[in-house]
Amino acid sequence: MGRGGMHIEEAVKLDFKDVLIRPKRSTLKSRSEVELSRKYVFRHTEETWEGVPIIAANMDTTGTFEMVRALSKHKCIVAMSKHIKPDAFVEFLKKNPECAQFMAISSGISDADFAILKECVAKTDIKMLCLDVANGYSEAFVAYVKKVRKEFPKHIIVAGNVVTGEMTEELILSGADIVKVGIGPGSVCTTRKQTGVGYPQLSAVIECADAAHGLGGCIVSDGGCSCPGDLAKAFGGGSDFVMMGGMLAGHDESAGEVIEGPGGKKRKLFYGMSSDTAMKKYAGGVAEYRSSEGKTVEVPYRGPVDATMYDLLGGLRSACTYTGAQKLKEMSKRTTFIRVTQQLNPVFNAHEAK
């Protein structure tokens, strides 16, 4: 329904908070029987990848070498910050060659970004490239994906962000192996507030996964997870990978100094890559023609990231046992979502022991 070109979609679109996963009969006796590792063969390249399909976001605070050391032990990927220099990659991989398979080189779409990307690829054995812009709907981005695919025909290309099926198909046909899905769901993203643009993350995942899988492509759900159950919902909705930023912030492996506040409470800085903080750091400030679409927060210091990873992976294994999925690969086939009005019983939230 619309007037003058405007259109309203009446169908309900869902976020992670709008659903729960219905339990089903299971033959599994223990969470330890669940296999979280997956092996992918990609549409455009002969490269394969095997591991647990969780990706640390390519943000300054989470896309770090320290995070790679920690997450590679769990066979998870880190999409590196695009501001890391090629020589830093070389130095790190000299000492940690086994980590290359769990790293992705990130790139924007400028000529300077492309030059750095080529240098990184030439100097390392990293096979995954993450082409990242806030708005994956631009013709310039599609052209860049084609350019990178032509230059690097044997590399795995992750590209985004988008939230609809037709653009997912466009990026896959242009050379992407994995499409990054999500506009505005991130914990330090303010795109929805600043622009009014976005899409509920679970519906975006379901629709984009359907489009991608029809062409032999994959998707990664990027943003919107606030607890281990949200990862289960993303995988249940058909996502092949899940990317997280905020859930991995505040750890020893996250960039930034520990800040000690009132009462001795320790915190670490976490900021969006379109925030004032990021733009002042890399562009000298926010340009007059645009606004900041990210925020800067102080998150509680959480110690080593290993404890968080065990919590995330344990929750994921448990979700698989509740749905009868012996392998993570089976999760989407075993998932039935039920719409709900409440996720948790909040009666003692204010009294939770820390």
Phi, psi and chi 1 to 4 in degrees:
 res  aa     phi    psi   chi1   chi2   chi3   chi4
   1 MET       -  131.1  179.9  173.3   66.6      -
   2 GLY  -171.1  173.8      -      -      -      -
   3 ARG  -143.3  135.7 -177.1  178.0  -65.3  174.4
   4 GLY    65.2   28.4      -      -      -      -
   5 GLY    99.0  -23.1      -      -      -      -
   6 MET   -69.9  145.8 -178.2  -84.8  -69.1      -
   7 HIS  -138.6  141.3  177.3   73.6      -      -
   8 ILE  -116.9  124.3  -62.3  175.8      -      -
   9 GLU   -86.7  122.0  -74.9 -166.4   23.6      -
  10 GLU   -85.0  -20.8  -58.4  -73.8   -4.3      -
  11 ALA   -63.2  139.5      -      -      -      -
  12 VAL   -72.0  133.5  174.6      -      -      -
  13 LYS  -111.3  140.2  -57.4  -62.1 -179.8 -178.2
  14 LEU  -115.2  146.1  -58.3  171.5      -      -
  15 ASP  -107.2  173.0 -127.0  -38.8      -      -
  16 PHE   -58.1  -34.5  -64.3  136.1      -      -
  17 LYS   -71.6  -12.1   66.0  177.1  176.8   57.4
  18 ASP   -90.2   -5.3  -61.7  -43.5      -      -
  19 VAL  -138.4  161.9  -58.9      -      -      -
  20 LEU  -128.5  163.4  -72.4  169.7      -      -
  21 ILE   -97.4  128.2  -62.0  170.7      -      -
  22 ARG   -73.9  129.9  179.9  179.4  174.3  176.6
  23 PRO   -71.5  153.1   24.4  -31.6      -      -
  24 LYS  -137.8  162.9  -67.2 -176.8  178.2  176.6
  25 ARG   -56.1  142.8  -80.9 -159.4 -175.3  102.1
  26 SER  -139.0  144.2  172.8      -      -      -
  27 THR   -97.2   -1.2   58.0      -      -      -
  28 LEU   -74.3  135.1  -64.7  165.8      -      -
  29 LYS   -94.5  -21.5  -63.9  178.0 -178.9  178.4
  30 SER  -152.1  151.1  166.9      -      -      -
  31 ARG   -60.6  -27.3  -66.0  170.4  179.2   83.2
  32 SER   -66.0  -15.9   63.5      -      -      -
  33 GLU   -80.8  -11.1  -64.8  177.0   21.1      -
  34 VAL   -79.2  134.1  174.2      -      -      -
  35 GLU  -102.6  112.1  178.1   56.4   68.1      -
  36 LEU   -90.1  -19.8  -64.5 -178.0      -      -
  37 SER   -71.4  142.5 -174.5      -      -      -
  38 ARG  -131.1  155.8  -68.6 -159.0   58.8 -179.4
  39 LYS  -120.6  125.9 -176.3  173.8 -176.4  177.8
  40 TYR  -114.0  138.7  -71.3   98.4      -      -
  41 VAL  -113.8  127.6  179.6      -      -      -
  42 PHE   -99.0  157.8  -61.6  101.1      -      -
  43 ARG   -62.0  -44.1  174.0 -172.9  165.4  105.3
  44 HIS  -100.6   -5.5  -66.6  -72.8      -      -
  45 THR  -138.9  158.3  174.2      -      -      -
  46 GLU   -82.4   -6.6  -64.4  175.4    0.9      -
  47 GLU   -66.2  143.0  -71.9  -67.6  -28.3      -
  48 THR  -117.8  160.2   59.9      -      -      -
  49 TRP  -137.3  137.2 -178.4   86.2      -      -
  50 GLU  -131.0  131.7 -172.4  169.2    0.7      -
  51 GLY   164.4 -168.5      -      -      -      -
  52 VAL   -89.6  120.2  178.0      -      -      -
  53 PRO   -79.2   57.0   29.8  -35.1      -      -
  54 ILE  -116.6  135.4  -68.0  172.8      -      -
  55 ILE  -125.6  127.8  -53.5  176.5      -      -
  56 ALA   -75.5  133.2      -      -      -      -
  57 ALA   -64.6  150.9      -      -      -      -
  58 ASN   -81.9   61.8   51.9  -46.9      -      -
  59 MET  -111.1  159.3  -54.5  169.5   78.2      -
  60 ASP   -54.0  -41.8  -81.2    0.7      -      -
  61 THR   -84.8  -18.4   44.1      -      -      -
  62 THR  -116.8  -22.2   54.3      -      -      -
  63 GLY   -88.1   61.2      -      -      -      -
  64 THR  -114.8  161.3   66.3      -      -      -
  65 PHE   -66.0  -35.2  -68.9  124.9      -      -
  66 GLU   -63.1  -38.3  -67.8   76.8   15.6      -
  67 MET   -66.7  -36.5 -165.5   67.7   75.5      -
  68 VAL   -60.5  -46.5  175.1      -      -      -
  69 ARG   -56.9  -42.6  -74.2 -166.0 -167.5   95.1
  70 ALA   -73.7  -48.0      -      -      -      -
  71 LEU   -75.5  -26.9  -95.7   59.6      -      -
  72 SER   -64.6  -27.2   63.3      -      -      -
  73 LYS   -65.5  -26.1  -64.6  172.8 -174.7  174.5
  74 HIS   -96.1    5.5  -60.3  -82.0      -      -
  75 LYS    63.5   33.2  -62.8 -175.3  177.0  179.9
  76 CYS  -107.4  158.4  -63.5      -      -      -
  77 ILE   -96.8  149.3  -59.6  167.8      -      -
  78 VAL  -120.0  121.6  176.2      -      -      -
  79 ALA   -83.6  115.0      -      -      -      -
  80 MET   -73.8  150.9  -52.8  -57.1  -66.4      -
  81 SER   -57.8  138.5  166.0      -      -      -
  82 LYS   -72.7   -7.1   73.3  173.8 -173.7  177.2
  83 HIS   -92.3    3.6  -59.9  -69.6      -      -
  84 ILE   -78.9  132.5  -64.2  173.2      -      -
  85 LYS   -77.4  151.5  -57.6  -60.3 -178.2 -172.6
  86 PRO   -55.2  -41.0  -27.8   35.1      -      -
  87 ASP   -64.9  -28.7  -72.7  -15.0      -      -
  88 ALA   -67.8  -37.9      -      -      -      -
  89 PHE   -61.3  -45.3  -80.4  102.9      -      -
  90 VAL   -59.9  -48.2  173.0      -      -      -
  91 GLU   -61.2  -43.5 -168.7   62.7   31.6      -
  92 PHE   -64.9  -45.1  174.6   76.9      -      -
  93 LEU   -73.3  -20.2  -70.8  171.3      -      -
  94 LYS   -61.5  -38.9  -83.7 -177.4 -176.7  175.5
  95 LYS   -91.2  -22.7  -60.5  174.0 -176.6  175.5
  96 ASN  -134.6   59.7  -53.8  -86.7      -      -
  97 PRO   -61.4  -26.7   22.5  -33.4      -      -
  98 GLU   -69.5  -14.4   72.2  -74.2   -5.5      -
  99 CYS   -82.3  -13.1  -70.0      -      -      -
 100 ALA   -56.0  -37.5      -      -      -      -
 101 GLN   -72.6   -9.9   64.0 -178.9  -47.4      -
 102 PHE  -115.0   28.0  -60.9  112.3      -      -
 103 MET  -128.9  149.3  -62.1  170.6   71.3      -
 104 ALA  -128.1  133.3      -      -      -      -
 105 ILE   -83.9  127.1  -57.8  167.2      -      -
 106 SER   -97.6  149.6  -60.5      -      -      -
 107 SER  -150.2  142.8  171.7      -      -      -
 108 GLY   -85.5 -160.4      -      -      -      -
 109 ILE  -117.5    9.2   63.8  171.6      -      -
 110 SER   -78.1  165.7   70.4      -      -      -
 111 ASP   -60.6  -37.9  -70.0  -17.4      -      -
 112 ALA   -64.9  -40.8      -      -      -      -
 113 ASP   -61.7  -41.7  -70.2  -30.7      -      -
 114 PHE   -65.3  -39.0 -172.4   59.1      -      -
 115 ALA   -63.8  -42.1      -      -      -      -
 116 ILE   -66.8  -40.8  -67.5  170.6      -      -
 117 LEU   -59.7  -45.6  178.9   62.9      -      -
 118 LYS   -61.5  -40.4  -73.7 -157.9  -67.0 -175.7
 119 GLU   -66.4  -41.9 -172.0  177.4  -10.7      -
 120 CYS   -62.3  -44.3  -74.4      -      -      -
 121 VAL   -64.6  -41.2  170.1      -      -      -
 122 ALA   -65.0  -30.7      -      -      -      -
 123 LYS   -98.1   -7.5  -68.9 -178.4  174.2 -179.2
 124 THR  -132.1  171.5   71.5      -      -      -
 125 ASP  -101.1   12.7  -67.0  -33.2      -      -
 126 ILE   -68.9  129.5  -61.3  171.3      -      -
 127 LYS  -105.1   -5.7  -63.0  -61.0 -177.4 -176.8
 128 MET  -110.7  130.7 -172.4  174.0  -73.4      -
 129 LEU  -117.6  134.5  -47.5  178.6      -      -
 130 CYS  -114.4  105.8 -178.7      -      -      -
 131 LEU   -93.8  113.6  -48.7 -177.3      -      -
 132 ASP  -126.7  118.5  179.3   56.4      -      -
 133 VAL  -135.4  157.6  -65.7      -      -      -
 134 ALA   -67.6  -36.6      -      -      -      -
 135 ASN  -118.3   98.3  177.5    7.9      -      -
 136 GLY   -81.8    8.9      -      -      -      -
 137 TYR   -91.2   -4.5  -74.3   78.3      -      -
 138 SER   -78.5  146.2   71.2      -      -      -
 139 GLU   -62.6  -32.4  -70.8 -176.8    5.7      -
 140 ALA   -62.7  -36.8      -      -      -      -
 141 PHE   -70.8  -42.8 -177.3   62.4      -      -
 142 VAL   -58.6  -42.4  173.7      -      -      -
 143 ALA   -63.8  -36.8      -      -      -      -
 144 TYR   -67.4  -40.9 -170.6   72.2      -      -
 145 VAL   -59.1  -44.1  173.4      -      -      -
 146 LYS   -61.8  -41.1  -68.6  177.8 -179.8  176.6
 147 LYS   -63.8  -44.9  178.7 -180.0  176.6  179.9
 148 VAL   -68.2  -39.6  173.0      -      -      -
 149 ARG   -62.1  -40.9  171.0   52.6   67.1 -158.8
 150 LYS   -64.9  -39.3 -175.4  176.7  179.9 -179.2
 151 GLU   -73.2  -36.1 -175.7   74.8   20.6      -
 152 PHE  -127.0   72.8  -51.6  112.8      -      -
 153 PRO   -66.4  -19.3   22.9  -33.0      -      -
 154 LYS  -102.4    0.6  -65.2 -176.8  178.1 -179.5
 155 HIS   -92.1  154.2  -79.0   68.0      -      -
 156 ILE   -83.5  124.2  -58.7  161.2      -      -
 157 ILE  -111.6  123.2  -65.1  178.6      -      -
 158 VAL  -101.5  132.7 -175.9      -      -      -
 159 ALA  -143.3  139.8      -      -      -      -
 160 GLY   172.6  178.5      -      -      -      -
 161 ASN  -119.2  146.0  -77.0   38.7      -      -
 162 VAL  -138.5  173.3  -61.2      -      -      -
 163 VAL  -140.8    8.2  -71.7      -      -      -
 164 THR  -130.2  155.6   51.8      -      -      -
 165 GLY   -62.2  -41.7      -      -      -      -
 166 GLU   -66.9  -34.1   82.4  -78.6   -5.6      -
 167 MET   -79.1  -28.9 -153.3   62.1 -155.5      -
 168 THR   -60.1  -46.3  -61.9      -      -      -
 169 GLU   -62.3  -42.2  -68.5  168.3  -13.8      -
 170 GLU   -58.5  -45.4  177.5   77.5   16.9      -
 171 LEU   -68.7  -38.5  -68.6  176.6      -      -
 172 ILE   -65.3  -44.6  -70.6  170.8      -      -
 173 LEU   -67.3  -21.0  -66.2  172.5      -      -
 174 SER   -87.1   -9.5  -62.8      -      -      -
 175 GLY   132.1   -4.4      -      -      -      -
 176 ALA   -77.6  140.6      -      -      -      -
 177 ASP   -92.2  -35.9  -63.9  -64.2      -      -
 178 ILE  -129.7  126.4  -53.6  167.3      -      -
 179 VAL  -100.9  130.5  173.8      -      -      -
 180 LYS   -86.4  123.8 -156.5  142.6   69.8   80.6
 181 VAL  -113.9  124.7  174.1      -      -      -
 182 GLY   148.1  122.3      -      -      -      -
 183 ILE  -129.2  106.5  -68.7 -179.5      -      -
 184 GLY    93.8   -1.5      -      -      -      -
 185 PRO   -83.8  -11.6   34.0  -37.1      -      -
 186 GLY   -64.2  152.6      -      -      -      -
 187 SER   -67.1  -25.1   56.8      -      -      -
 188 VAL  -118.9   24.2  -73.3      -      -      -
 189 CYS  -100.6  133.4  178.5      -      -      -
 190 THR  -118.5   21.4   59.6      -      -      -
 191 THR   -57.3  -42.9  -66.6      -      -      -
 192 ARG   -64.5  -39.0  -65.6  176.4 -178.9  179.4
 193 LYS   -68.4  -43.2  176.1 -177.8  175.6 -177.3
 194 GLN   -79.4  -30.1  -68.5  -63.0  103.4      -
 195 THR  -119.4  -19.0   69.1      -      -      -
 196 GLY    76.5    8.4      -      -      -      -
 197 VAL  -102.8  140.9  175.0      -      -      -
 198 GLY   165.6 -171.2      -      -      -      -
 199 TYR  -162.2  130.8 -148.9   94.9      -      -
 200 PRO   -53.5  132.7  -28.7   38.4      -      -
 201 GLN   -65.3  -40.8 -172.2   65.7    6.3      -
 202 LEU   -64.9  -44.1  178.9   59.3      -      -
 203 SER   -64.2  -38.2  -75.0      -      -      -
 204 ALA   -60.4  -44.2      -      -      -      -
 205 VAL   -61.9  -48.4  164.0      -      -      -
 206 ILE   -60.5  -46.3  -68.1  169.2      -      -
 207 GLU   -72.2  -41.3  -66.6  169.0   27.5      -
 208 CYS   -72.1  -35.1  -67.4      -      -      -
 209 ALA   -63.4  -42.9      -      -      -      -
 210 ASP   -60.2  -43.4 -178.5   57.0      -      -
 211 ALA   -66.4  -44.6      -      -      -      -
 212 ALA   -65.9  -45.8      -      -      -      -
 213 HIS   -66.5  -27.7  -63.6  160.9      -      -
 214 GLY   -66.6  -20.9      -      -      -      -
 215 LEU  -108.6    7.1  -67.7  174.7      -      -
 216 GLY    78.6   19.7      -      -      -      -
 217 GLY  -102.6 -179.7      -      -      -      -
 218 CYS  -128.3  165.1  -61.7      -      -      -
 219 ILE  -130.4  159.3   69.7  160.6      -      -
 220 VAL  -124.8  123.8   49.9      -      -      -
 221 SER   -74.6  118.4  173.8      -      -      -
 222 ASP  -114.6  103.2  178.1   16.3      -      -
 223 GLY   100.2  161.8      -      -      -      -
 224 GLY    95.6   -9.2      -      -      -      -
 225 CYS   -83.8  128.8  -68.6      -      -      -
 226 SER  -123.4   -2.7   59.6      -      -      -
 227 CYS  -159.6  164.1   60.4      -      -      -
 228 PRO   -56.3  -33.7  -28.7   37.0      -      -
 229 GLY   -61.1  -28.8      -      -      -      -
 230 ASP   -69.1  -33.7  -70.5  -18.1      -      -
 231 LEU   -62.4  -43.7  -86.4   79.0      -      -
 232 ALA   -60.2  -39.6      -      -      -      -
 233 LYS   -68.0  -38.7  -67.7  172.3 -173.3  177.0
 234 ALA   -63.3  -46.6      -      -      -      -
 235 PHE   -66.4  -39.5  -75.5  119.5      -      -
 236 GLY   -62.6  -32.1      -      -      -      -
 237 GLY   -77.4   -5.0      -      -      -      -
 238 GLY   111.6    1.7      -      -      -      -
 239 SER   -68.9  139.1 -165.1      -      -      -
 240 ASP   -84.0  -34.6  -57.5  -76.9      -      -
 241 PHE  -131.6  159.5  -64.3   80.2      -      -
 242 VAL  -129.7  129.5  175.9      -      -      -
 243 MET  -106.6  138.4  178.8  176.9  -83.4      -
 244 MET  -133.8  144.7  -58.5  177.8  -63.0      -
 245 GLY  -119.7  -65.8      -      -      -      -
 246 GLY   -58.3  -35.0      -      -      -      -
 247 MET   -70.5  -15.3  -68.5 -171.2   72.6      -
 248 LEU  -108.9    4.4  -62.6  175.2      -      -
 249 ALA   -79.3  158.4      -      -      -      -
 250 GLY    84.1    7.2      -      -      -      -
 251 HIS   -97.4  171.2  -66.2   94.0      -      -
 252 ASP   -57.7  -36.3  -71.1  -23.1      -      -
 253 GLU   -81.0   -9.3  -64.9   80.8    2.8      -
 254 SER   -79.8  144.0  -51.2      -      -      -
 255 ALA   -67.2  152.9      -      -      -      -
 256 GLY   110.1  155.5      -      -      -      -
 257 GLU   -82.1  153.5  -61.9  -62.9  -41.8      -
 258 VAL   -77.2  129.0  175.2      -      -      -
 259 ILE  -104.9  128.8  -56.0  163.1      -      -
 260 GLU   -99.9  121.4 -168.5  159.3  -30.3      -
 261 GLY  -105.5 -166.2      -      -      -      -
 262 PRO   -56.6  138.1  -23.5   33.2      -      -
 263 GLY    74.6   12.3      -      -      -      -
 264 GLY    76.9    9.8      -      -      -      -
 265 LYS   -71.1  130.2  -69.6 -175.5  178.0  179.0
 266 LYS   -96.9  139.9  -66.1 -179.8  178.6  179.5
 267 ARG  -139.8  163.6  -62.0 -177.7  174.4  -85.8
 268 LYS  -132.9  150.2  -67.7 -168.3   83.6  168.5
 269 LEU   -77.7  139.4 -146.9   60.8      -      -
 270 PHE  -139.9  130.0  178.0   52.4      -      -
 271 TYR  -144.1  150.7   53.1   87.5      -      -
 272 GLY   -73.1  154.6      -      -      -      -
 273 MET   -81.5    0.0  -64.7  -50.8  -69.4      -
 274 SER  -115.1   18.6  -70.5      -      -      -
 275 SER   -83.2  166.8   64.3      -      -      -
 276 ASP   -54.0  -44.0  -73.0   -6.5      -      -
 277 THR   -57.7  -48.5  -57.3      -      -      -
 278 ALA   -67.6  -41.7      -      -      -      -
 279 MET   -71.4  -32.5  -74.8 -168.7  -83.3      -
 280 LYS   -67.9  -34.7  -75.8  174.4 -176.8  174.0
 281 LYS   -71.0  -38.5 -173.4  173.3 -178.8 -179.7
 282 TYR  -113.5  -19.3  -62.1  112.9      -      -
 283 ALA  -126.4    6.5      -      -      -      -
 284 GLY    78.9    5.3      -      -      -      -
 285 GLY   134.7  179.9      -      -      -      -
 286 VAL   -84.3  122.5 -177.5      -      -      -
 287 ALA   -62.6  150.6      -      -      -      -
 288 GLU   -62.6  -27.0  -70.2 -178.5   -1.8      -
 289 TYR   -85.8   -0.1   60.6   84.5      -      -
 290 ARG  -135.7  174.8   64.3  174.0  -63.6  174.7
 291 SER  -124.5  162.6   71.0      -      -      -
 292 SER   -69.9  135.2  164.0      -      -      -
 293 GLU  -120.9   32.0  -68.4 -179.1   28.1      -
 294 GLY  -150.4  164.1      -      -      -      -
 295 LYS  -126.0  164.5   57.5 -173.2  174.2 -176.3
 296 THR  -114.3  129.0  -58.5      -      -      -
 297 VAL  -133.0  159.4  -62.6      -      -      -
 298 GLU  -105.0  113.8  -70.4 -177.7    3.8      -
 299 VAL   -99.2  150.5  -62.2      -      -      -
 300 PRO   -57.3  137.0  -23.4   33.1      -      -
 301 TYR   -67.2  131.1  168.3   65.6      -      -
 302 ARG  -119.8    6.5  -59.9  163.7   68.8 -170.9
 303 GLY    74.8 -156.2      -      -      -      -
 304 PRO   -64.0  144.4  -19.6   31.6      -      -
 305 VAL   -73.7  -16.3   75.7      -      -      -
 306 ASP   -54.5  -43.6  -95.6   -7.1      -      -
 307 ALA   -61.5  -41.0      -      -      -      -
 308 THR   -65.7  -41.7  -65.1      -      -      -
 309 MET   -64.1  -41.3  -71.6  -55.4  -61.9      -
 310 TYR   -62.4  -37.5  -74.3  125.4      -      -
 311 ASP   -65.3  -45.3 -173.0   50.4      -      -
 312 LEU   -63.3  -48.4  -68.3  172.1      -      -
 313 LEU   -69.0  -35.2  -61.0  176.3      -      -
 314 GLY   -64.9  -42.0      -      -      -      -
 315 GLY   -64.0  -38.2      -      -      -      -
 316 LEU   -67.1  -42.9 -158.4   49.3      -      -
 317 ARG   -61.6  -41.9  -73.1 -168.9 -172.6   92.9
 318 SER   -63.8  -40.3 -167.9      -      -      -
 319 ALA   -60.3  -38.8      -      -      -      -
 320 CYS   -64.2  -39.5  -72.2      -      -      -
 321 THR   -67.9  -35.8   63.4      -      -      -
 322 TYR   -66.8  -27.2  -88.0  110.4      -      -
 323 THR  -102.8   -3.0   56.8      -      -      -
 324 GLY    79.6   21.2      -      -      -      -
 325 ALA   -92.3  111.1      -      -      -      -
 326 GLN   -73.8  -25.4 -172.5  165.8    0.5      -
 327 LYS  -125.2  148.2  -60.9  177.5 -179.9  179.5
 328 LEU   -57.4  -32.7 -177.8   59.6      -      -
 329 LYS   -55.9  -30.1 -178.9  179.8 -179.6  179.5
 330 GLU   -84.9   -7.2  -58.8  168.0    3.5      -
 331 MET   -57.0  -47.0 -174.7   71.7 -179.7      -
 332 SER   -66.5  -31.7   62.4      -      -      -
 333 LYS   -73.2  -23.4  -64.4  174.8 -175.7  175.3
 334 ARG   -98.4   -0.8  -58.8  -75.0  -60.3  172.0
 335 THR   -93.4  128.2  -65.8      -      -      -
 336 THR  -121.7  121.9  -61.0      -      -      -
 337 PHE   -88.9  140.6  -71.2  117.8      -      -
 338 ILE  -118.0  134.1   52.6  172.2      -      -
 339 ARG   -75.2  140.1  -71.1 -179.7   59.9 -169.8
 340 VAL  -136.1  164.1  -63.1      -      -      -
 341 THR  -105.9   -9.1   56.2      -      -      -
 342 GLN  -150.7  137.4 -178.7  171.1  -57.7      -
 343 GLN   -89.5  -46.4  -71.4  -78.0  -42.9      -
 344 LEU  -131.5  160.9  -52.2  168.9      -      -
 345 ASN   -86.2  112.5 -177.0  -21.8      -      -
 346 PRO   -91.3    9.2   34.2  -33.8      -      -
 347 VAL   -58.0  -35.5   64.6      -      -      -
 348 PHE  -109.1   16.5  -71.5  127.9      -      -
 349 ASN   -53.8  -41.5  -78.5    5.1      -      -
 350 ALA   -72.5  -12.2      -      -      -      -
 351 HIS  -113.9   13.2  -52.7  -74.4      -      -
 352 GLU   -65.9  132.0 -171.5  173.4   -7.0      -
 353 ALA   -71.7  131.7      -      -      -      -
 354 LYS   -90.5      -  -58.5  -64.2 -177.6 -176.9
